Amino acid sequence: MRVLEAVTFDAMMARFRLEHPYDEGDEANSNDEAETHIRSAHRVLGGRWHHVRLECSEVLGVVLPWHLGEDGGVELIPRTGLTVEAAASRLAGLGASYAETNPLCAFKLSRQSHATPRSFFLSTEAVPGEDYEGLTTRRGLIHLDGLHRMLAWQQAGRLVPGRWVNAFVAGLSPSDVRHGTRHHQDRLDVHPGG
């Protein structure tokens, strides 16, 4: 992870709304739910936000919360959570049947597979809420927004080593940013300004 800069909550939210506007008429648009998760992270983690760059292999380790596959017939991610890599593997194993059992989720995945790159929004801790309460991994890089993008990009071969993506992360400590501490337990590897 390369920390680019500290950002205010207002600046981060302006970026989120620019990249992820909410459209009430689009049933595949859940940006209102993502905003709820982002606001929870802001409250719980003391308002510390950083604009960072993640190497794509780091994205594979992001923990995704419980996901029913847009109320489809197959639960994609259990309450205990899965990494992007594990969830993508599960999705690949389900094959074409997933589009039949979970048509809205499959549509969202398809729509994101070749979409313009947009920022991910992540937390360093699990936030309050039903989707996160059962996570077995409570610290690390935890999803707030971008589940379908991460999975679709992995399916499309876009999350390859050497490629970098933008993200906004809640909860990096000052020492994480100042010293570039490597966190073996929670899998953060921070390189300030690099």
mmCIF file of the C-alpha atoms, coordinates in Angstrom:
data_MODEL
# 
_entry.id   MODEL 
# 
loop_
_atom_site.group_PDB 
_atom_site.id 
_atom_site.type_symbol 
_atom_site.label_atom_id 
_atom_site.label_alt_id 
_atom_site.label_comp_id 
_atom_site.label_asym_id 
_atom_site.label_entity_id 
_atom_site.label_seq_id 
_atom_site.pdbx_PDB_ins_code 
_atom_site.Cartn_x 
_atom_site.Cartn_y 
_atom_site.Cartn_z 
_atom_site.occupancy 
_atom_site.B_iso_or_equiv 
_atom_site.pdbx_formal_charge 
_atom_site.auth_seq_id 
_atom_site.auth_comp_id 
_atom_site.auth_asym_id 
_atom_site.auth_atom_id 
_atom_site.pdbx_PDB_model_num 
ATOM 1   C CA . MET A 1 1   ? 0.000   0.000   0.000   1.00 0.00 ? 1   MET A CA 1 
ATOM 2   C CA . ARG A 1 2   ? 1.279   3.445   -0.879  1.00 0.00 ? 2   ARG A CA 1 
ATOM 3   C CA . VAL A 1 3   ? -0.202  6.267   1.149   1.00 0.00 ? 3   VAL A CA 1 
ATOM 4   C CA . LEU A 1 4   ? -0.684  9.314   -1.065  1.00 0.00 ? 4   LEU A CA 1 
ATOM 5   C CA . GLU A 1 5   ? -2.270  11.746  1.373   1.00 0.00 ? 5   GLU A CA 1 
ATOM 6   C CA . ALA A 1 6   ? -4.548  12.222  4.338   1.00 0.00 ? 6   ALA A CA 1 
ATOM 7   C CA . VAL A 1 7   ? -7.989  13.411  3.254   1.00 0.00 ? 7   VAL A CA 1 
ATOM 8   C CA . THR A 1 8   ? -10.888 14.997  5.068   1.00 0.00 ? 8   THR A CA 1 
ATOM 9   C CA . PHE A 1 9   ? -14.177 13.182  5.351   1.00 0.00 ? 9   PHE A CA 1 
ATOM 10  C CA . ASP A 1 10  ? -15.878 15.839  3.215   1.00 0.00 ? 10  ASP A CA 1 
ATOM 11  C CA . ALA A 1 11  ? -13.293 15.546  0.436   1.00 0.00 ? 11  ALA A CA 1 
ATOM 12  C CA . MET A 1 12  ? -13.505 11.749  0.505   1.00 0.00 ? 12  MET A CA 1 
ATOM 13  C CA . MET A 1 13  ? -17.322 11.835  0.394   1.00 0.00 ? 13  MET A CA 1 
ATOM 14  C CA . ALA A 1 14  ? -17.238 14.287  -2.523  1.00 0.00 ? 14  ALA A CA 1 
ATOM 15  C CA . ARG A 1 15  ? -15.031 11.813  -4.405  1.00 0.00 ? 15  ARG A CA 1 
ATOM 16  C CA . PHE A 1 16  ? -17.344 8.922   -3.486  1.00 0.00 ? 16  PHE A CA 1 
ATOM 17  C CA . ARG A 1 17  ? -20.458 10.751  -4.714  1.00 0.00 ? 17  ARG A CA 1 
ATOM 18  C CA . LEU A 1 18  ? -18.706 11.832  -7.909  1.00 0.00 ? 18  LEU A CA 1 
ATOM 19  C CA . GLU A 1 19  ? -17.600 8.298   -8.744  1.00 0.00 ? 19  GLU A CA 1 
ATOM 20  C CA . HIS A 1 20  ? -20.611 6.480   -7.271  1.00 0.00 ? 20  HIS A CA 1 
ATOM 21  C CA . PRO A 1 21  ? -23.764 8.580   -7.575  1.00 0.00 ? 21  PRO A CA 1 
ATOM 22  C CA . TYR A 1 22  ? -26.909 7.053   -6.163  1.00 0.00 ? 22  TYR A CA 1 
ATOM 23  C CA . ASP A 1 23  ? -29.711 6.397   -8.655  1.00 0.00 ? 23  ASP A CA 1 
ATOM 24  C CA . GLU A 1 24  ? -32.907 5.342   -6.908  1.00 0.00 ? 24  GLU A CA 1 
ATOM 25  C CA . GLY A 1 25  ? -34.366 4.159   -10.213 1.00 0.00 ? 25  GLY A CA 1 
ATOM 26  C CA . ASP A 1 26  ? -31.538 1.693   -10.873 1.00 0.00 ? 26  ASP A CA 1 
ATOM 27  C CA . GLU A 1 27  ? -32.162 -1.529  -8.928  1.00 0.00 ? 27  GLU A CA 1 
ATOM 28  C CA . ALA A 1 28  ? -28.525 -2.480  -9.400  1.00 0.00 ? 28  ALA A CA 1 
ATOM 29  C CA . ASN A 1 29  ? -27.333 0.702   -7.664  1.00 0.00 ? 29  ASN A CA 1 
ATOM 30  C CA . SER A 1 30  ? -26.558 0.161   -3.974  1.00 0.00 ? 30  SER A CA 1 
ATOM 31  C CA . ASN A 1 31  ? -24.413 3.240   -3.433  1.00 0.00 ? 31  ASN A CA 1 
ATOM 32  C CA . ASP A 1 32  ? -26.725 4.355   -0.627  1.00 0.00 ? 32  ASP A CA 1 
ATOM 33  C CA . GLU A 1 33  ? -25.843 1.194   1.302   1.00 0.00 ? 33  GLU A CA 1 
ATOM 34  C CA . ALA A 1 34  ? -22.135 1.768   0.650   1.00 0.00 ? 34  ALA A CA 1 
ATOM 35  C CA . GLU A 1 35  ? -22.448 5.303   2.006   1.00 0.00 ? 35  GLU A CA 1 
ATOM 36  C CA . THR A 1 36  ? -23.941 3.877   5.209   1.00 0.00 ? 36  THR A CA 1 
ATOM 37  C CA . HIS A 1 37  ? -20.901 1.603   5.623   1.00 0.00 ? 37  HIS A CA 1 
ATOM 38  C CA . ILE A 1 38  ? -18.523 4.512   4.942   1.00 0.00 ? 38  ILE A CA 1 
ATOM 39  C CA . ARG A 1 39  ? -20.240 6.696   7.534   1.00 0.00 ? 39  ARG A CA 1 
ATOM 40  C CA . SER A 1 40  ? -20.029 3.848   10.072  1.00 0.00 ? 40  SER A CA 1 
ATOM 41  C CA . ALA A 1 41  ? -16.293 3.529   9.465   1.00 0.00 ? 41  ALA A CA 1 
ATOM 42  C CA . HIS A 1 42  ? -15.898 7.276   9.915   1.00 0.00 ? 42  HIS A CA 1 
ATOM 43  C CA . ARG A 1 43  ? -17.679 7.175   13.286  1.00 0.00 ? 43  ARG A CA 1 
ATOM 44  C CA . VAL A 1 44  ? -15.937 4.067   14.604  1.00 0.00 ? 44  VAL A CA 1 
ATOM 45  C CA . LEU A 1 45  ? -12.402 4.837   13.453  1.00 0.00 ? 45  LEU A CA 1 
ATOM 46  C CA . GLY A 1 46  ? -12.067 8.435   14.534  1.00 0.00 ? 46  GLY A CA 1 
ATOM 47  C CA . GLY A 1 47  ? -12.402 10.115  11.165  1.00 0.00 ? 47  GLY A CA 1 
ATOM 48  C CA . ARG A 1 48  ? -8.950  9.211   9.798   1.00 0.00 ? 48  ARG A CA 1 
ATOM 49  C CA . TRP A 1 49  ? -9.049  8.743   6.016   1.00 0.00 ? 49  TRP A CA 1 
ATOM 50  C CA . HIS A 1 50  ? -6.205  8.318   3.558   1.00 0.00 ? 50  HIS A CA 1 
ATOM 51  C CA . HIS A 1 51  ? -6.064  8.221   -0.213  1.00 0.00 ? 51  HIS A CA 1 
ATOM 52  C CA . VAL A 1 52  ? -3.846  5.256   -1.101  1.00 0.00 ? 52  VAL A CA 1 
ATOM 53  C CA . ARG A 1 53  ? -2.714  3.126   -4.000  1.00 0.00 ? 53  ARG A CA 1 
ATOM 54  C CA . LEU A 1 54  ? -3.091  -0.628  -3.670  1.00 0.00 ? 54  LEU A CA 1 
ATOM 55  C CA . GLU A 1 55  ? -1.137  -3.118  -5.716  1.00 0.00 ? 55  GLU A CA 1 
ATOM 56  C CA . CYS A 1 56  ? -3.713  -5.448  -7.257  1.00 0.00 ? 56  CYS A CA 1 
ATOM 57  C CA . SER A 1 57  ? -2.421  -8.497  -5.404  1.00 0.00 ? 57  SER A CA 1 
ATOM 58  C CA . GLU A 1 58  ? -3.321  -6.650  -2.168  1.00 0.00 ? 58  GLU A CA 1 
ATOM 59  C CA . VAL A 1 59  ? -6.898  -6.296  -3.403  1.00 0.00 ? 59  VAL A CA 1 
ATOM 60  C CA . LEU A 1 60  ? -7.178  -10.093 -3.498  1.00 0.00 ? 60  LEU A CA 1 
ATOM 61  C CA . GLY A 1 61  ? -6.736  -10.108 0.297   1.00 0.00 ? 61  GLY A CA 1 
ATOM 62  C CA . VAL A 1 62  ? -9.495  -7.588  1.011   1.00 0.00 ? 62  VAL A CA 1 
ATOM 63  C CA . VAL A 1 63  ? -12.136 -9.147  3.268   1.00 0.00 ? 63  VAL A CA 1 
ATOM 64  C CA . LEU A 1 64  ? -15.656 -9.067  1.855   1.00 0.00 ? 64  LEU A CA 1 
ATOM 65  C CA . PRO A 1 65  ? -18.674 -9.187  4.190   1.00 0.00 ? 65  PRO A CA 1 
ATOM 66  C CA . TRP A 1 66  ? -21.774 -11.344 4.056   1.00 0.00 ? 66  TRP A CA 1 
ATOM 67  C CA . HIS A 1 67  ? -23.424 -11.140 0.632   1.00 0.00 ? 67  HIS A CA 1 
ATOM 68  C CA . LEU A 1 68  ? -26.634 -12.872 -0.356  1.00 0.00 ? 68  LEU A CA 1 
ATOM 69  C CA . GLY A 1 69  ? -25.983 -12.264 -4.033  1.00 0.00 ? 69  GLY A CA 1 
ATOM 70  C CA . GLU A 1 70  ? -28.575 -9.492  -4.308  1.00 0.00 ? 70  GLU A CA 1 
ATOM 71  C CA . ASP A 1 71  ? -31.304 -11.642 -2.732  1.00 0.00 ? 71  ASP A CA 1 
ATOM 72  C CA . GLY A 1 72  ? -30.664 -14.440 -5.201  1.00 0.00 ? 72  GLY A CA 1 
ATOM 73  C CA . GLY A 1 73  ? -30.955 -18.138 -4.628  1.00 0.00 ? 73  GLY A CA 1 
ATOM 74  C CA . VAL A 1 74  ? -27.299 -18.702 -3.679  1.00 0.00 ? 74  VAL A CA 1 
ATOM 75  C CA . GLU A 1 75  ? -25.444 -17.011 -0.825  1.00 0.00 ? 75  GLU A CA 1 
ATOM 76  C CA . LEU A 1 76  ? -22.198 -15.831 -2.412  1.00 0.00 ? 76  LEU A CA 1 
ATOM 77  C CA . ILE A 1 77  ? -20.320 -14.877 0.770   1.00 0.00 ? 77  ILE A CA 1 
ATOM 78  C CA . PRO A 1 78  ? -21.122 -16.439 4.159   1.00 0.00 ? 78  PRO A CA 1 
ATOM 79  C CA . ARG A 1 79  ? -21.541 -14.390 7.328   1.00 0.00 ? 79  ARG A CA 1 
ATOM 80  C CA . THR A 1 80  ? -17.942 -15.248 8.285   1.00 0.00 ? 80  THR A CA 1 
ATOM 81  C CA . GLY A 1 81  ? -16.691 -13.378 5.194   1.00 0.00 ? 81  GLY A CA 1 
ATOM 82  C CA . LEU A 1 82  ? -14.295 -14.289 2.396   1.00 0.00 ? 82  LEU A CA 1 
ATOM 83  C CA . THR A 1 83  ? -11.332 -12.600 0.804   1.00 0.00 ? 83  THR A CA 1 
ATOM 84  C CA . VAL A 1 84  ? -11.759 -11.312 -2.738  1.00 0.00 ? 84  VAL A CA 1 
ATOM 85  C CA . GLU A 1 85  ? -9.595  -14.198 -3.938  1.00 0.00 ? 85  GLU A CA 1 
ATOM 86  C CA . ALA A 1 86  ? -11.700 -16.837 -2.138  1.00 0.00 ? 86  ALA A CA 1 
ATOM 87  C CA . ALA A 1 87  ? -15.007 -15.273 -3.208  1.00 0.00 ? 87  ALA A CA 1 
ATOM 88  C CA . ALA A 1 88  ? -13.839 -15.086 -6.836  1.00 0.00 ? 88  ALA A CA 1 
ATOM 89  C CA . SER A 1 89  ? -12.859 -18.751 -6.664  1.00 0.00 ? 89  SER A CA 1 
ATOM 90  C CA . ARG A 1 90  ? -16.283 -19.634 -5.250  1.00 0.00 ? 90  ARG A CA 1 
ATOM 91  C CA . LEU A 1 91  ? -17.946 -17.628 -8.012  1.00 0.00 ? 91  LEU A CA 1 
ATOM 92  C CA . ALA A 1 92  ? -15.894 -19.401 -10.678 1.00 0.00 ? 92  ALA A CA 1 
ATOM 93  C CA . GLY A 1 93  ? -16.925 -22.744 -9.188  1.00 0.00 ? 93  GLY A CA 1 
ATOM 94  C CA . LEU A 1 94  ? -20.602 -21.811 -9.448  1.00 0.00 ? 94  LEU A CA 1 
ATOM 95  C CA . GLY A 1 95  ? -20.140 -21.146 -13.170 1.00 0.00 ? 95  GLY A CA 1 
ATOM 96  C CA . ALA A 1 96  ? -23.038 -20.194 -15.439 1.00 0.00 ? 96  ALA A CA 1 
ATOM 97  C CA . SER A 1 97  ? -25.621 -21.374 -12.911 1.00 0.00 ? 97  SER A CA 1 
ATOM 98  C CA . TYR A 1 98  ? -24.934 -18.278 -10.790 1.00 0.00 ? 98  TYR A CA 1 
ATOM 99  C CA . ALA A 1 99  ? -26.548 -16.011 -13.394 1.00 0.00 ? 99  ALA A CA 1 
ATOM 100 C CA . GLU A 1 100 ? -29.680 -18.149 -13.222 1.00 0.00 ? 100 GLU A CA 1 
ATOM 101 C CA . THR A 1 101 ? -29.935 -18.221 -9.419  1.00 0.00 ? 101 THR A CA 1 
ATOM 102 C CA . ASN A 1 102 ? -28.676 -14.680 -8.804  1.00 0.00 ? 102 ASN A CA 1 
ATOM 103 C CA . PRO A 1 103 ? -29.537 -12.607 -11.883 1.00 0.00 ? 103 PRO A CA 1 
ATOM 104 C CA . LEU A 1 104 ? -29.158 -9.142  -10.343 1.00 0.00 ? 104 LEU A CA 1 
ATOM 105 C CA . CYS A 1 105 ? -25.764 -9.914  -8.806  1.00 0.00 ? 105 CYS A CA 1 
ATOM 106 C CA . ALA A 1 106 ? -24.614 -11.484 -12.091 1.00 0.00 ? 106 ALA A CA 1 
ATOM 107 C CA . PHE A 1 107 ? -25.765 -8.355  -13.924 1.00 0.00 ? 107 PHE A CA 1 
ATOM 108 C CA . LYS A 1 108 ? -23.794 -6.132  -11.540 1.00 0.00 ? 108 LYS A CA 1 
ATOM 109 C CA . LEU A 1 109 ? -20.699 -8.290  -11.997 1.00 0.00 ? 109 LEU A CA 1 
ATOM 110 C CA . SER A 1 110 ? -21.045 -8.150  -15.770 1.00 0.00 ? 110 SER A CA 1 
ATOM 111 C CA . ARG A 1 111 ? -21.524 -4.381  -15.729 1.00 0.00 ? 111 ARG A CA 1 
ATOM 112 C CA . GLN A 1 112 ? -18.366 -3.903  -13.643 1.00 0.00 ? 112 GLN A CA 1 
ATOM 113 C CA . SER A 1 113 ? -16.094 -6.258  -15.562 1.00 0.00 ? 113 SER A CA 1 
ATOM 114 C CA . HIS A 1 114 ? -15.040 -3.639  -18.111 1.00 0.00 ? 114 HIS A CA 1 
ATOM 115 C CA . ALA A 1 115 ? -16.196 -0.462  -16.374 1.00 0.00 ? 115 ALA A CA 1 
ATOM 116 C CA . THR A 1 116 ? -13.918 2.543   -15.977 1.00 0.00 ? 116 THR A CA 1 
ATOM 117 C CA . PRO A 1 117 ? -11.657 2.046   -12.944 1.00 0.00 ? 117 PRO A CA 1 
ATOM 118 C CA . ARG A 1 118 ? -13.051 3.680   -9.836  1.00 0.00 ? 118 ARG A CA 1 
ATOM 119 C CA . SER A 1 119 ? -11.766 3.894   -6.284  1.00 0.00 ? 119 SER A CA 1 
ATOM 120 C CA . PHE A 1 120 ? -12.390 1.259   -3.640  1.00 0.00 ? 120 PHE A CA 1 
ATOM 121 C CA . PHE A 1 121 ? -13.465 2.334   -0.164  1.00 0.00 ? 121 PHE A CA 1 
ATOM 122 C CA . LEU A 1 122 ? -12.066 0.239   2.672   1.00 0.00 ? 122 LEU A CA 1 
ATOM 123 C CA . SER A 1 123 ? -11.683 0.140   6.434   1.00 0.00 ? 123 SER A CA 1 
ATOM 124 C CA . THR A 1 124 ? -8.956  -1.258  8.671   1.00 0.00 ? 124 THR A CA 1 
ATOM 125 C CA . GLU A 1 125 ? -11.593 -2.778  10.979  1.00 0.00 ? 125 GLU A CA 1 
ATOM 126 C CA . ALA A 1 126 ? -14.976 -4.414  10.574  1.00 0.00 ? 126 ALA A CA 1 
ATOM 127 C CA . VAL A 1 127 ? -17.723 -1.829  11.003  1.00 0.00 ? 127 VAL A CA 1 
ATOM 128 C CA . PRO A 1 128 ? -21.031 -2.223  12.834  1.00 0.00 ? 128 PRO A CA 1 
ATOM 129 C CA . GLY A 1 129 ? -23.945 -3.725  10.956  1.00 0.00 ? 129 GLY A CA 1 
ATOM 130 C CA . GLU A 1 130 ? -25.530 -7.024  10.028  1.00 0.00 ? 130 GLU A CA 1 
ATOM 131 C CA . ASP A 1 131 ? -23.244 -7.620  7.042   1.00 0.00 ? 131 ASP A CA 1 
ATOM 132 C CA . TYR A 1 132 ? -20.104 -7.338  9.198   1.00 0.00 ? 132 TYR A CA 1 
ATOM 133 C CA . GLU A 1 133 ? -21.080 -8.761  12.603  1.00 0.00 ? 133 GLU A CA 1 
ATOM 134 C CA . GLY A 1 134 ? -20.150 -12.365 11.746  1.00 0.00 ? 134 GLY A CA 1 
ATOM 135 C CA . LEU A 1 135 ? -16.763 -11.657 10.137  1.00 0.00 ? 135 LEU A CA 1 
ATOM 136 C CA . THR A 1 136 ? -14.036 -13.867 11.548  1.00 0.00 ? 136 THR A CA 1 
ATOM 137 C CA . THR A 1 137 ? -11.355 -11.442 10.309  1.00 0.00 ? 137 THR A CA 1 
ATOM 138 C CA . ARG A 1 138 ? -11.992 -8.198  12.191  1.00 0.00 ? 138 ARG A CA 1 
ATOM 139 C CA . ARG A 1 139 ? -8.855  -6.252  11.184  1.00 0.00 ? 139 ARG A CA 1 
ATOM 140 C CA . GLY A 1 140 ? -7.013  -5.793  7.916   1.00 0.00 ? 140 GLY A CA 1 
ATOM 141 C CA . LEU A 1 141 ? -8.421  -4.340  4.727   1.00 0.00 ? 141 LEU A CA 1 
ATOM 142 C CA . ILE A 1 142 ? -12.193 -4.670  5.018   1.00 0.00 ? 142 ILE A CA 1 
ATOM 143 C CA . HIS A 1 143 ? -14.654 -3.812  2.232   1.00 0.00 ? 143 HIS A CA 1 
ATOM 144 C CA . LEU A 1 144 ? -16.936 -0.785  2.530   1.00 0.00 ? 144 LEU A CA 1 
ATOM 145 C CA . ASP A 1 145 ? -17.657 -0.310  -1.191  1.00 0.00 ? 145 ASP A CA 1 
ATOM 146 C CA . GLY A 1 146 ? -16.568 -2.106  -4.352  1.00 0.00 ? 146 GLY A CA 1 
ATOM 147 C CA . LEU A 1 147 ? -17.500 -5.774  -3.827  1.00 0.00 ? 147 LEU A CA 1 
ATOM 148 C CA . HIS A 1 148 ? -18.818 -6.320  -7.358  1.00 0.00 ? 148 HIS A CA 1 
ATOM 149 C CA . ARG A 1 149 ? -15.939 -4.327  -8.911  1.00 0.00 ? 149 ARG A CA 1 
ATOM 150 C CA . MET A 1 150 ? -13.302 -6.362  -7.084  1.00 0.00 ? 150 MET A CA 1 
ATOM 151 C CA . LEU A 1 151 ? -14.882 -9.692  -8.034  1.00 0.00 ? 151 LEU A CA 1 
ATOM 152 C CA . ALA A 1 152 ? -15.576 -8.643  -11.623 1.00 0.00 ? 152 ALA A CA 1 
ATOM 153 C CA . TRP A 1 153 ? -12.034 -7.341  -12.090 1.00 0.00 ? 153 TRP A CA 1 
ATOM 154 C CA . GLN A 1 154 ? -10.595 -10.595 -10.756 1.00 0.00 ? 154 GLN A CA 1 
ATOM 155 C CA . GLN A 1 155 ? -12.823 -12.592 -13.128 1.00 0.00 ? 155 GLN A CA 1 
ATOM 156 C CA . ALA A 1 156 ? -11.751 -10.383 -16.034 1.00 0.00 ? 156 ALA A CA 1 
ATOM 157 C CA . GLY A 1 157 ? -8.037  -10.757 -15.226 1.00 0.00 ? 157 GLY A CA 1 
ATOM 158 C CA . ARG A 1 158 ? -7.616  -7.114  -14.237 1.00 0.00 ? 158 ARG A CA 1 
ATOM 159 C CA . LEU A 1 159 ? -6.203  -7.726  -10.725 1.00 0.00 ? 159 LEU A CA 1 
ATOM 160 C CA . VAL A 1 160 ? -2.703  -8.657  -11.822 1.00 0.00 ? 160 VAL A CA 1 
ATOM 161 C CA . PRO A 1 161 ? 0.620   -8.104  -10.015 1.00 0.00 ? 161 PRO A CA 1 
ATOM 162 C CA . GLY A 1 162 ? 2.239   -4.810  -10.935 1.00 0.00 ? 162 GLY A CA 1 
ATOM 163 C CA . ARG A 1 163 ? -1.041  -2.987  -11.541 1.00 0.00 ? 163 ARG A CA 1 
ATOM 164 C CA . TRP A 1 164 ? -2.166  -0.398  -8.979  1.00 0.00 ? 164 TRP A CA 1 
ATOM 165 C CA . VAL A 1 165 ? -5.625  0.929   -8.062  1.00 0.00 ? 165 VAL A CA 1 
ATOM 166 C CA . ASN A 1 166 ? -6.906  3.870   -6.030  1.00 0.00 ? 166 ASN A CA 1 
ATOM 167 C CA . ALA A 1 167 ? -8.583  3.408   -2.690  1.00 0.00 ? 167 ALA A CA 1 
ATOM 168 C CA . PHE A 1 168 ? -9.675  5.417   0.314   1.00 0.00 ? 168 PHE A CA 1 
ATOM 169 C CA . VAL A 1 169 ? -8.988  3.731   3.636   1.00 0.00 ? 169 VAL A CA 1 
ATOM 170 C CA . ALA A 1 170 ? -10.467 4.547   7.041   1.00 0.00 ? 170 ALA A CA 1 
ATOM 171 C CA . GLY A 1 171 ? -8.477  3.948   10.191  1.00 0.00 ? 171 GLY A CA 1 
ATOM 172 C CA . LEU A 1 172 ? -4.796  3.948   9.256   1.00 0.00 ? 172 LEU A CA 1 
ATOM 173 C CA . SER A 1 173 ? -2.982  4.984   12.425  1.00 0.00 ? 173 SER A CA 1 
ATOM 174 C CA . PRO A 1 174 ? -0.518  7.889   12.406  1.00 0.00 ? 174 PRO A CA 1 
ATOM 175 C CA . SER A 1 175 ? 2.302   5.432   13.065  1.00 0.00 ? 175 SER A CA 1 
ATOM 176 C CA . ASP A 1 176 ? 1.191   3.322   10.074  1.00 0.00 ? 176 ASP A CA 1 
ATOM 177 C CA . VAL A 1 177 ? 1.525   6.334   7.843   1.00 0.00 ? 177 VAL A CA 1 
ATOM 178 C CA . ARG A 1 178 ? 4.610   7.899   9.455   1.00 0.00 ? 178 ARG A CA 1 
ATOM 179 C CA . HIS A 1 179 ? 6.731   4.773   9.820   1.00 0.00 ? 179 HIS A CA 1 
ATOM 180 C CA . GLY A 1 180 ? 5.504   2.558   7.011   1.00 0.00 ? 180 GLY A CA 1 
ATOM 181 C CA . THR A 1 181 ? 4.998   -0.259  9.514   1.00 0.00 ? 181 THR A CA 1 
ATOM 182 C CA . ARG A 1 182 ? 4.509   -3.731  8.104   1.00 0.00 ? 182 ARG A CA 1 
ATOM 183 C CA . HIS A 1 183 ? 1.533   -5.375  9.812   1.00 0.00 ? 183 HIS A CA 1 
ATOM 184 C CA . HIS A 1 184 ? 1.834   -9.131  9.632   1.00 0.00 ? 184 HIS A CA 1 
ATOM 185 C CA . GLN A 1 185 ? -1.263  -9.832  11.709  1.00 0.00 ? 185 GLN A CA 1 
ATOM 186 C CA . ASP A 1 186 ? -3.670  -7.585  9.862   1.00 0.00 ? 186 ASP A CA 1 
ATOM 187 C CA . ARG A 1 187 ? -1.940  -7.769  6.473   1.00 0.00 ? 187 ARG A CA 1 
ATOM 188 C CA . LEU A 1 188 ? -1.336  -4.073  5.979   1.00 0.00 ? 188 LEU A CA 1 
ATOM 189 C CA . ASP A 1 189 ? 1.881   -3.149  4.231   1.00 0.00 ? 189 ASP A CA 1 
ATOM 190 C CA . VAL A 1 190 ? 2.158   0.602   4.187   1.00 0.00 ? 190 VAL A CA 1 
ATOM 191 C CA . HIS A 1 191 ? 4.704   2.616   2.212   1.00 0.00 ? 191 HIS A CA 1 
ATOM 192 C CA . PRO A 1 192 ? 4.223   6.375   2.729   1.00 0.00 ? 192 PRO A CA 1 
ATOM 193 C CA . GLY A 1 193 ? 4.397   8.524   -0.353  1.00 0.00 ? 193 GLY A CA 1 
ATOM 194 C CA . GLY A 1 194 ? 5.976   5.852   -2.538  1.00 0.00 ? 194 GLY A CA 1 
# 
